């Protein structure tokens, strides 16, 4: 699973961190899109990559 999150979005960070932990999956975070690519004062986007996910999990 992949998603992008701004550094100040603590709710999303906690959600994805807990999801990865609960699934027993790895969570990788890496810079994806710099703030210079966005208009106005939008923060950079960090890629969250979670997986692999167990296909048998319910």
Predicted model as a PDB file, atoms N, CA, C, CB and O in Angstrom, pLDDT in the B-factor column:
MODEL        1                                                                  
ATOM      1  N   UNK A   1       0.847  -1.142   0.000  1.00 94.00           N  
ATOM      2  CA  UNK A   1       0.000   0.000   0.000  1.00 94.00           C  
ATOM      3  C   UNK A   1       0.906   1.222   0.000  1.00 94.00           C  
ATOM      4  CB  UNK A   1      -0.971  -0.012   1.206  1.00 94.00           C  
ATOM      5  O   UNK A   1       1.944   1.220   0.662  1.00 94.00           O  
ATOM      6  N   UNK A   2       0.533   2.252  -0.724  1.00 96.00           N  
ATOM      7  CA  UNK A   2       1.291   3.491  -0.761  1.00 96.00           C  
ATOM      8  C   UNK A   2       0.360   4.678  -0.552  1.00 96.00           C  
ATOM      9  CB  UNK A   2       2.049   3.625  -2.093  1.00 96.00           C  
ATOM     10  O   UNK A   2      -0.795   4.670  -0.978  1.00 96.00           O  
ATOM     11  N   UNK A   3       0.885   5.684   0.105  1.00 96.00           N  
ATOM     12  CA  UNK A   3       0.160   6.940   0.316  1.00 96.00           C  
ATOM     13  C   UNK A   3       1.192   8.044   0.489  1.00 96.00           C  
ATOM     14  CB  UNK A   3      -0.799   6.858   1.563  1.00 96.00           C  
ATOM     15  O   UNK A   3       2.339   7.777   0.846  1.00 96.00           O  
ATOM     16  N   UNK A   4       0.786   9.280   0.237  1.00 95.00           N  
ATOM     17  CA  UNK A   4       1.664  10.402   0.540  1.00 95.00           C  
ATOM     18  C   UNK A   4       1.062  11.188   1.699  1.00 95.00           C  
ATOM     19  CB  UNK A   4       1.870  11.314  -0.711  1.00 95.00           C  
ATOM     20  O   UNK A   4      -0.155  11.324   1.823  1.00 95.00           O  
ATOM     21  N   UNK A   5       1.958  11.701   2.543  1.00 96.00           N  
ATOM     22  CA  UNK A   5       1.555  12.405   3.756  1.00 96.00           C  
ATOM     23  C   UNK A   5       2.476  13.608   3.936  1.00 96.00           C  
ATOM     24  CB  UNK A   5       1.604  11.461   5.009  1.00 96.00           C  
ATOM     25  O   UNK A   5       3.685  13.503   3.725  1.00 96.00           O  
ATOM     26  N   UNK A   6       1.915  14.740   4.321  1.00 94.00           N  
ATOM     27  CA  UNK A   6       2.751  15.893   4.646  1.00 94.00           C  
ATOM     28  C   UNK A   6       3.327  15.709   6.053  1.00 94.00           C  
ATOM     29  CB  UNK A   6       1.935  17.224   4.546  1.00 94.00           C  
ATOM     30  O   UNK A   6       2.702  15.067   6.897  1.00 94.00           O  
ATOM     31  N   UNK A   7       4.506  16.264   6.308  1.00 93.00           N  
ATOM     32  CA  UNK A   7       5.156  16.059   7.612  1.00 93.00           C  
ATOM     33  C   UNK A   7       4.328  16.529   8.814  1.00 93.00           C  
ATOM     34  CB  UNK A   7       6.472  16.773   7.623  1.00 93.00           C  
ATOM     35  O   UNK A   7       4.498  16.004   9.914  1.00 93.00           O  
ATOM     36  N   UNK A   8       3.441  17.504   8.624  1.00 93.00           N  
ATOM     37  CA  UNK A   8       2.658  17.988   9.766  1.00 93.00           C  
ATOM     38  C   UNK A   8       1.362  17.206   9.991  1.00 93.00           C  
ATOM     39  CB  UNK A   8       2.330  19.445   9.570  1.00 93.00           C  
ATOM     40  O   UNK A   8       0.608  17.532  10.907  1.00 93.00           O  
ATOM     41  N   UNK A   9       1.088  16.191   9.184  1.00 96.00           N  
ATOM     42  CA  UNK A   9      -0.154  15.435   9.295  1.00 96.00           C  
ATOM     43  C   UNK A   9       0.047  14.265  10.270  1.00 96.00           C  
ATOM     44  CB  UNK A   9      -0.616  14.919   7.896  1.00 96.00           C  
ATOM     45  O   UNK A   9       0.227  13.117   9.863  1.00 96.00           O  
ATOM     46  N   UNK A  10       0.013  14.590  11.550  1.00 97.00           N  
ATOM     47  CA  UNK A  10       0.267  13.583  12.587  1.00 97.00           C  
ATOM     48  C   UNK A  10      -0.803  12.490  12.630  1.00 97.00           C  
ATOM     49  CB  UNK A  10       0.356  14.255  13.944  1.00 97.00           C  
ATOM     50  O   UNK A  10      -0.502  11.339  12.943  1.00 97.00           O  
ATOM     51  N   UNK A  11      -2.040  12.845  12.319  1.00 98.00           N  
ATOM     52  CA  UNK A  11      -3.113  11.846  12.339  1.00 98.00           C  
ATOM     53  C   UNK A  11      -2.857  10.764  11.286  1.00 98.00           C  
ATOM     54  CB  UNK A  11      -4.487  12.519  12.093  1.00 98.00           C  
ATOM     55  O   UNK A  11      -3.004   9.577  11.575  1.00 98.00           O  
ATOM     56  N   UNK A  12      -2.480  11.158  10.082  1.00 97.00           N  
ATOM     57  CA  UNK A  12      -2.192  10.171   9.038  1.00 97.00           C  
ATOM     58  C   UNK A  12      -0.954   9.365   9.373  1.00 97.00           C  
ATOM     59  CB  UNK A  12      -2.015  10.854   7.687  1.00 97.00           C  
ATOM     60  O   UNK A  12      -0.925   8.155   9.150  1.00 97.00           O  
ATOM     61  N   UNK A  13       0.070  10.018   9.905  1.00 97.00           N  
ATOM     62  CA  UNK A  13       1.283   9.302  10.303  1.00 97.00           C  
ATOM     63  C   UNK A  13       0.936   8.226  11.328  1.00 97.00           C  
ATOM     64  CB  UNK A  13       2.337  10.282  10.880  1.00 97.00           C  
ATOM     65  O   UNK A  13       1.382   7.085  11.202  1.00 97.00           O  
ATOM     66  N   UNK A  14       0.162   8.572  12.318  1.00 98.00           N  
ATOM     67  CA  UNK A  14      -0.221   7.596  13.352  1.00 98.00           C  
ATOM     68  C   UNK A  14      -1.082   6.478  12.784  1.00 98.00           C  
ATOM     69  CB  UNK A  14      -0.968   8.293  14.487  1.00 98.00           C  
ATOM     70  O   UNK A  14      -0.922   5.317  13.159  1.00 98.00           O  
ATOM     71  N   UNK A  15      -2.001   6.824  11.875  1.00 98.00           N  
ATOM     72  CA  UNK A  15      -2.863   5.821  11.249  1.00 98.00           C  
ATOM     73  C   UNK A  15      -2.040   4.798  10.473  1.00 98.00           C  
ATOM     74  CB  UNK A  15      -3.879   6.493  10.318  1.00 98.00           C  
ATOM     75  O   UNK A  15      -2.197   3.594  10.675  1.00 98.00           O  
ATOM     76  N   UNK A  16      -1.162   5.270   9.587  1.00 97.00           N  
ATOM     77  CA  UNK A  16      -0.376   4.358   8.768  1.00 97.00           C  
ATOM     78  C   UNK A  16       0.648   3.580   9.589  1.00 97.00           C  
ATOM     79  CB  UNK A  16       0.324   5.125   7.670  1.00 97.00           C  
ATOM     80  O   UNK A  16       0.902   2.410   9.306  1.00 97.00           O  
ATOM     81  N   UNK A  17       1.235   4.210  10.596  1.00 97.00           N  
ATOM     82  CA  UNK A  17       2.175   3.516  11.465  1.00 97.00           C  
ATOM     83  C   UNK A  17       1.470   2.384  12.222  1.00 97.00           C  
ATOM     84  CB  UNK A  17       2.822   4.504  12.453  1.00 97.00           C  
ATOM     85  O   UNK A  17       1.992   1.272  12.303  1.00 97.00           O  
ATOM     86  N   UNK A  18       0.300   2.665  12.769  1.00 98.00           N  
ATOM     87  CA  UNK A  18      -0.459   1.644  13.500  1.00 98.00           C  
ATOM     88  C   UNK A  18      -0.936   0.533  12.563  1.00 98.00           C  
ATOM     89  CB  UNK A  18      -1.663   2.283  14.214  1.00 98.00           C  
ATOM     90  O   UNK A  18      -0.897  -0.643  12.924  1.00 98.00           O  
ATOM     91  N   UNK A  19      -1.381   0.899  11.373  1.00 97.00           N  
ATOM     92  CA  UNK A  19      -1.838  -0.103  10.403  1.00 97.00           C  
ATOM     93  C   UNK A  19      -0.704  -1.065  10.063  1.00 97.00           C  
ATOM     94  CB  UNK A  19      -2.366   0.580   9.117  1.00 97.00           C  
ATOM     95  O   UNK A  19      -0.893  -2.281  10.089  1.00 97.00           O  
ATOM     96  N   UNK A  20       0.471  -0.528   9.745  1.00 97.00           N  
ATOM     97  CA  UNK A  20       1.617  -1.378   9.418  1.00 97.00           C  
ATOM     98  C   UNK A  20       1.960  -2.297  10.588  1.00 97.00           C  
ATOM     99  CB  UNK A  20       2.838  -0.518   9.044  1.00 97.00           C  
ATOM    100  O   UNK A  20       2.180  -3.494  10.402  1.00 97.00           O  
ATOM    101  N   UNK A  21       2.003  -1.732  11.788  1.00 96.00           N  
ATOM    102  CA  UNK A  21       2.308  -2.528  12.984  1.00 96.00           C  
ATOM    103  C   UNK A  21       1.279  -3.650  13.166  1.00 96.00           C  
ATOM    104  CB  UNK A  21       2.340  -1.625  14.243  1.00 96.00           C  
ATOM    105  O   UNK A  21       1.644  -4.803  13.392  1.00 96.00           O  
ATOM    106  N   UNK A  22       0.001  -3.305  13.066  1.00 96.00           N  
ATOM    107  CA  UNK A  22      -1.066  -4.280  13.278  1.00 96.00           C  
ATOM    108  C   UNK A  22      -1.056  -5.386  12.225  1.00 96.00           C  
ATOM    109  CB  UNK A  22      -2.412  -3.584  13.276  1.00 96.00           C  
ATOM    110  O   UNK A  22      -1.464  -6.513  12.505  1.00 96.00           O  
ATOM    111  N   UNK A  23      -0.594  -5.069  11.020  1.00 95.00           N  
ATOM    112  CA  UNK A  23      -0.527  -6.053   9.940  1.00 95.00           C  
ATOM    113  C   UNK A  23       0.784  -6.837   9.957  1.00 95.00           C  
ATOM    114  CB  UNK A  23      -0.696  -5.361   8.595  1.00 95.00           C  
ATOM    115  O   UNK A  23       0.946  -7.799   9.206  1.00 95.00           O  
ATOM    116  N   UNK A  24       1.717  -6.424  10.812  1.00 95.00           N  
ATOM    117  CA  UNK A  24       3.026  -7.073  10.835  1.00 95.00           C  
ATOM    118  C   UNK A  24       3.821  -6.788   9.572  1.00 95.00           C  
ATOM    119  CB  UNK A  24       2.866  -8.569  11.012  1.00 95.00           C  
ATOM    120  O   UNK A  24       4.645  -7.601   9.154  1.00 95.00           O  
ATOM    121  N   UNK A  25       3.575  -5.633   8.965  1.00 96.00           N  
ATOM    122  CA  UNK A  25       4.214  -5.262   7.703  1.00 96.00           C  
ATOM    123  C   UNK A  25       5.267  -4.184   7.931  1.00 96.00           C  
ATOM    124  CB  UNK A  25       3.166  -4.774   6.689  1.00 96.00           C  
ATOM    125  O   UNK A  25       5.225  -3.449   8.918  1.00 96.00           O  
ATOM    126  N   UNK A  26       6.200  -4.108   7.008  1.00 97.00           N  
ATOM    127  CA  UNK A  26       7.212  -3.061   7.043  1.00 97.00           C  
ATOM    128  C   UNK A  26       6.592  -1.732   6.633  1.00 97.00           C  
ATOM    129  CB  UNK A  26       8.400  -3.415   6.123  1.00 97.00           C  
ATOM    130  O   UNK A  26       5.662  -1.692   5.827  1.00 97.00           O  
ATOM    131  N   UNK A  27       7.116  -0.644   7.194  1.00 98.00           N  
ATOM    132  CA  UNK A  27       6.719   0.712   6.814  1.00 98.00           C  
ATOM    133  C   UNK A  27       7.969   1.468   6.407  1.00 98.00           C  
ATOM    134  CB  UNK A  27       5.971   1.445   7.981  1.00 98.00           C  
ATOM    135  O   UNK A  27       8.895   1.630   7.201  1.00 98.00           O  
ATOM    136  N   UNK A  28       7.989   1.926   5.169  1.00 98.00           N  
ATOM    137  CA  UNK A  28       9.099   2.716   4.651  1.00 98.00           C  
ATOM    138  C   UNK A  28       8.589   4.126   4.387  1.00 98.00           C  
ATOM    139  CB  UNK A  28       9.702   2.078   3.352  1.00 98.00           C  
ATOM    140  O   UNK A  28       7.531   4.310   3.786  1.00 98.00           O  
ATOM    141  N   UNK A  29       9.348   5.119   4.841  1.00 97.00           N  
ATOM    142  CA  UNK A  29       9.020   6.518   4.572  1.00 97.00           C  
ATOM    143  C   UNK A  29      10.183   7.127   3.796  1.00 97.00           C  
ATOM    144  CB  UNK A  29       8.743   7.314   5.904  1.00 97.00           C  
ATOM    145  O   UNK A  29      11.345   6.939   4.157  1.00 97.00           O  
ATOM    146  N   UNK A  30       9.864   7.864   2.719  1.00 97.00           N  
ATOM    147  CA  UNK A  30      10.929   8.553   1.986  1.00 97.00           C  
ATOM    148  C   UNK A  30      10.354   9.789   1.306  1.00 97.00           C  
ATOM    149  CB  UNK A  30      11.589   7.608   0.939  1.00 97.00           C  
ATOM    150  O   UNK A  30       9.188   9.798   0.911  1.00 97.00           O  
ATOM    151  N   UNK A  31      11.165  10.829   1.170  1.00 92.00           N  
ATOM    152  CA  UNK A  31      10.700  12.036   0.497  1.00 92.00           C  
ATOM    153  C   UNK A  31      10.265  11.708  -0.929  1.00 92.00           C  
ATOM    154  CB  UNK A  31      11.803  13.114   0.492  1.00 92.00           C  
ATOM    155  O   UNK A  31      10.907  10.909  -1.610  1.00 92.00           O  
ATOM    156  N   UNK A  32       9.180  12.322  -1.375  1.00 91.00           N  
ATOM    157  CA  UNK A  32       8.691  12.062  -2.729  1.00 91.00           C  
ATOM    158  C   UNK A  32       8.591  13.350  -3.535  1.00 91.00           C  
ATOM    159  CB  UNK A  32       7.329  11.369  -2.680  1.00 91.00           C  
ATOM    160  O   UNK A  32       9.203  13.475  -4.596  1.00 91.00           O  
ATOM    161  N   UNK A  33       7.822  14.300  -3.030  1.00 85.00           N  
ATOM    162  CA  UNK A  33       7.592  15.542  -3.765  1.00 85.00           C  
ATOM    163  C   UNK A  33       7.991  16.728  -2.891  1.00 85.00           C  
ATOM    164  CB  UNK A  33       6.106  15.660  -4.206  1.00 85.00           C  
ATOM    165  O   UNK A  33       7.460  16.905  -1.794  1.00 85.00           O  
ATOM    166  N   UNK A  34       8.923  17.533  -3.379  1.00 84.00           N  
ATOM    167  CA  UNK A  34       9.377  18.698  -2.626  1.00 84.00           C  
ATOM    168  C   UNK A  34       8.355  19.820  -2.642  1.00 84.00           C  
ATOM    169  CB  UNK A  34      10.691  19.197  -3.181  1.00 84.00           C  
ATOM    170  O   UNK A  34       7.543  19.919  -3.562  1.00 84.00           O  
ATOM    171  N   UNK A  35       8.396  20.658  -1.629  1.00 83.00           N  
ATOM    172  CA  UNK A  35       7.426  21.755  -1.521  1.00 83.00           C  
ATOM    173  C   UNK A  35       7.535  22.741  -2.678  1.00 83.00           C  
ATOM    174  CB  UNK A  35       7.617  22.492  -0.206  1.00 83.00           C  
ATOM    175  O   UNK A  35       6.582  23.470  -2.955  1.00 83.00           O  
ATOM    176  N   UNK A  36       8.687  22.778  -3.363  1.00 80.00           N  
ATOM    177  CA  UNK A  36       8.848  23.689  -4.493  1.00 80.00           C  
ATOM    178  C   UNK A  36       7.951  23.302  -5.681  1.00 80.00           C  
ATOM    179  CB  UNK A  36      10.311  23.714  -4.933  1.00 80.00           C  
ATOM    180  O   UNK A  36       7.760  24.100  -6.598  1.00 80.00           O  
ATOM    181  N   UNK A  37       7.407  22.091  -5.663  1.00 80.00           N  
ATOM    182  CA  UNK A  37       6.519  21.639  -6.736  1.00 80.00           C  
ATOM    183  C   UNK A  37       5.071  22.065  -6.543  1.00 80.00           C  
ATOM    184  CB  UNK A  37       6.581  20.148  -6.848  1.00 80.00           C  
ATOM    185  O   UNK A  37       4.252  21.891  -7.446  1.00 80.00           O  
ATOM    186  N   UNK A  38       4.744  22.618  -5.386  1.00 83.00           N  
ATOM    187  CA  UNK A  38       3.372  22.981  -5.057  1.00 83.00           C  
ATOM    188  C   UNK A  38       3.208  24.493  -4.992  1.00 83.00           C  
ATOM    189  CB  UNK A  38       2.958  22.350  -3.732  1.00 83.00           C  
ATOM    190  O   UNK A  38       4.150  25.211  -4.657  1.00 83.00           O  
ATOM    191  N   UNK A  39       2.013  24.975  -5.312  1.00 84.00           N  
ATOM    192  CA  UNK A  39       1.766  26.409  -5.185  1.00 84.00           C  
ATOM    193  C   UNK A  39       1.597  26.817  -3.721  1.00 84.00           C  
ATOM    194  CB  UNK A  39       0.524  26.806  -5.987  1.00 84.00           C  
ATOM    195  O   UNK A  39       1.283  25.997  -2.858  1.00 84.00           O  
ATOM    196  N   UNK A  40       1.808  28.076  -3.479  1.00 84.00           N  
ATOM    197  CA  UNK A  40       1.604  28.665  -2.160  1.00 84.00           C  
ATOM    198  C   UNK A  40       2.473  27.990  -1.104  1.00 84.00           C  
ATOM    199  CB  UNK A  40       0.137  28.571  -1.765  1.00 84.00           C  
ATOM    200  O   UNK A  40       3.661  27.764  -1.334  1.00 84.00           O  
ATOM    201  N   UNK A  41       1.900  27.669   0.036  1.00 84.00           N  
ATOM    202  CA  UNK A  41       2.680  27.148   1.160  1.00 84.00           C  
ATOM    203  C   UNK A  41       2.344  25.693   1.473  1.00 84.00           C  
ATOM    204  CB  UNK A  41       2.446  28.000   2.393  1.00 84.00           C  
ATOM    205  O   UNK A  41       2.125  25.340   2.631  1.00 84.00           O  
ATOM    206  N   UNK A  42       2.303  24.861   0.458  1.00 86.00           N  
ATOM    207  CA  UNK A  42       2.034  23.437   0.649  1.00 86.00           C  
ATOM    208  C   UNK A  42       3.328  22.744   1.048  1.00 86.00           C  
ATOM    209  CB  UNK A  42       1.436  22.796  -0.641  1.00 86.00           C  
ATOM    210  O   UNK A  42       4.376  22.993   0.453  1.00 86.00           O  
ATOM    211  N   UNK A  43       3.261  21.881   2.044  1.00 88.00           N  
ATOM    212  CA  UNK A  43       4.448  21.152   2.486  1.00 88.00           C  
ATOM    213  C   UNK A  43       4.824  20.048   1.499  1.00 88.00           C  
ATOM    214  CB  UNK A  43       4.215  20.555   3.875  1.00 88.00           C  
ATOM    215  O   UNK A  43       4.032  19.649   0.646  1.00 88.00           O  
ATOM    216  N   UNK A  44       6.039  19.579   1.643  1.00 90.00           N  
ATOM    217  CA  UNK A  44       6.504  18.438   0.856  1.00 90.00           C  
ATOM    218  C   UNK A  44       5.624  17.218   1.166  1.00 90.00           C  
ATOM    219  CB  UNK A  44       8.011  18.130   1.157  1.00 90.00           C  
ATOM    220  O   UNK A  44       4.968  17.154   2.206  1.00 90.00           O  
ATOM    221  N   UNK A  45       5.627  16.263   0.244  1.00 93.00           N  
ATOM    222  CA  UNK A  45       4.885  15.016   0.444  1.00 93.00           C  
ATOM    223  C   UNK A  45       5.882  13.882   0.647  1.00 93.00           C  
ATOM    224  CB  UNK A  45       3.940  14.717  -0.767  1.00 93.00           C  
ATOM    225  O   UNK A  45       6.832  13.724  -0.119  1.00 93.00           O  
ATOM    226  N   UNK A  46       5.646  13.100   1.691  1.00 95.00           N  
ATOM    227  CA  UNK A  46       6.478  11.947   2.022  1.00 95.00           C  
ATOM    228  C   UNK A  46       5.726  10.693   1.595  1.00 95.00           C  
ATOM    229  CB  UNK A  46       6.828  11.908   3.555  1.00 95.00           C  
ATOM    230  O   UNK A  46       4.540  10.542   1.890  1.00 95.00           O  
ATOM    231  N   UNK A  47       6.418   9.797   0.898  1.00 97.00           N  
ATOM    232  CA  UNK A  47       5.809   8.535   0.483  1.00 97.00           C  
ATOM    233  C   UNK A  47       5.856   7.547   1.638  1.00 97.00           C  
ATOM    234  CB  UNK A  47       6.526   7.955  -0.762  1.00 97.00           C  
ATOM    235  O   UNK A  47       6.918   7.305   2.212  1.00 97.00           O  
ATOM    236  N   UNK A  48       4.714   6.982   1.975  1.00 98.00           N  
ATOM    237  CA  UNK A  48       4.606   5.903   2.954  1.00 98.00           C  
ATOM    238  C   UNK A  48       4.325   4.639   2.153  1.00 98.00           C  
ATOM    239  CB  UNK A  48       3.472   6.186   4.038  1.00 98.00           C  
ATOM    240  O   UNK A  48       3.347   4.565   1.410  1.00 98.00           O  
ATOM    241  N   UNK A  49       5.189   3.649   2.313  1.00 98.00           N  
ATOM    242  CA  UNK A  49       5.007   2.379   1.617  1.00 98.00           C  
ATOM    243  C   UNK A  49       4.907   1.284   2.676  1.00 98.00           C  
ATOM    244  CB  UNK A  49       6.185   2.096   0.608  1.00 98.00           C  
ATOM    245  O   UNK A  49       5.825   1.099   3.474  1.00 98.00           O  
ATOM    246  N   UNK A  50       3.783   0.559   2.678  1.00 97.00           N  
ATOM    247  CA  UNK A  50       3.518  -0.489   3.658  1.00 97.00           C  
ATOM    248  C   UNK A  50       3.397  -1.816   2.934  1.00 97.00           C  
ATOM    249  CB  UNK A  50       2.233  -0.186   4.477  1.00 97.00           C  
ATOM    250  O   UNK A  50       2.654  -1.939   1.960  1.00 97.00           O  
ATOM    251  N   UNK A  51       4.134  -2.808   3.416  1.00 96.00           N  
ATOM    252  CA  UNK A  51       4.004  -4.124   2.806  1.00 96.00           C  
ATOM    253  C   UNK A  51       5.225  -4.973   3.066  1.00 96.00           C  
ATOM    254  CB  UNK A  51       3.772  -3.998   1.318  1.00 96.00           C  
ATOM    255  O   UNK A  51       6.210  -4.499   3.631  1.00 96.00           O  
ATOM    256  N   UNK A  52       5.166  -6.195   2.668  1.00 94.00           N  
ATOM    257  CA  UNK A  52       4.022  -6.820   2.007  1.00 94.00           C  
ATOM    258  C   UNK A  52       2.894  -7.091   3.007  1.00 94.00           C  
ATOM    259  CB  UNK A  52       4.450  -8.129   1.321  1.00 94.00           C  
ATOM    260  O   UNK A  52       3.121  -7.266   4.204  1.00 94.00           O  
ATOM    261  N   UNK A  53       1.692  -7.118   2.478  1.00 93.00           N  
ATOM    262  CA  UNK A  53       0.516  -7.414   3.292  1.00 93.00           C  
ATOM    263  C   UNK A  53       0.117  -8.859   3.071  1.00 93.00           C  
ATOM    264  CB  UNK A  53      -0.660  -6.460   2.953  1.00 93.00           C  
ATOM    265  O   UNK A  53       0.164  -9.355   1.945  1.00 93.00           O  
ATOM    266  N   UNK A  54      -0.269  -9.525   4.117  1.00 84.00           N  
ATOM    267  CA  UNK A  54      -0.685 -10.927   4.051  1.00 84.00           C  
ATOM    268  C   UNK A  54      -2.035 -11.024   3.331  1.00 84.00           C  
ATOM    269  CB  UNK A  54      -0.778 -11.549   5.483  1.00 84.00           C  
ATOM    270  O   UNK A  54      -3.026 -10.447   3.780  1.00 84.00           O  
ATOM    271  N   UNK A  55      -2.064 -11.743   2.233  1.00 72.00           N  
ATOM    272  CA  UNK A  55      -3.298 -11.909   1.448  1.00 72.00           C  
ATOM    273  C   UNK A  55      -4.366 -12.704   2.200  1.00 72.00           C  
ATOM    274  CB  UNK A  55      -2.986 -12.602   0.129  1.00 72.00           C  
ATOM    275  O   UNK A  55      -5.549 -12.609   1.871  1.00 72.00           O  
ATOM    276  N   UNK A  56      -3.967 -13.476   3.193  1.00 61.00           N  
ATOM    277  CA  UNK A  56      -4.905 -14.290   3.954  1.00 61.00           C  
ATOM    278  C   UNK A  56      -5.470 -13.586   5.180  1.00 61.00           C  
ATOM    279  CB  UNK A  56      -4.239 -15.553   4.376  1.00 61.00           C  
ATOM    280  O   UNK A  56      -6.381 -14.109   5.822  1.00 61.00           O  
ATOM    281  N   UNK A  57      -4.947 -12.409   5.518  1.00 56.00           N  
ATOM    282  CA  UNK A  57      -5.397 -11.687   6.719  1.00 56.00           C  
ATOM    283  C   UNK A  57      -6.849 -11.247   6.541  1.00 56.00           C  
ATOM    284  CB  UNK A  57      -4.485 -10.452   7.002  1.00 56.00           C  
ATOM    285  O   UNK A  57      -7.298 -10.958   5.432  1.00 56.00           O  
ATOM    286  N   UNK A  58      -7.563 -11.205   7.649  1.00 52.00           N  
ATOM    287  CA  UNK A  58      -8.969 -10.783   7.577  1.00 52.00           C  
ATOM    288  C   UNK A  58      -9.134  -9.451   8.230  1.00 52.00           C  
ATOM    289  CB  UNK A  58      -9.894 -11.805   8.234  1.00 52.00           C  
ATOM    290  O   UNK A  58     -10.243  -8.920   8.276  1.00 52.00           O  
TER     291      UNK A  58                                                      
ENDMDL                                                                          
END                                                                             
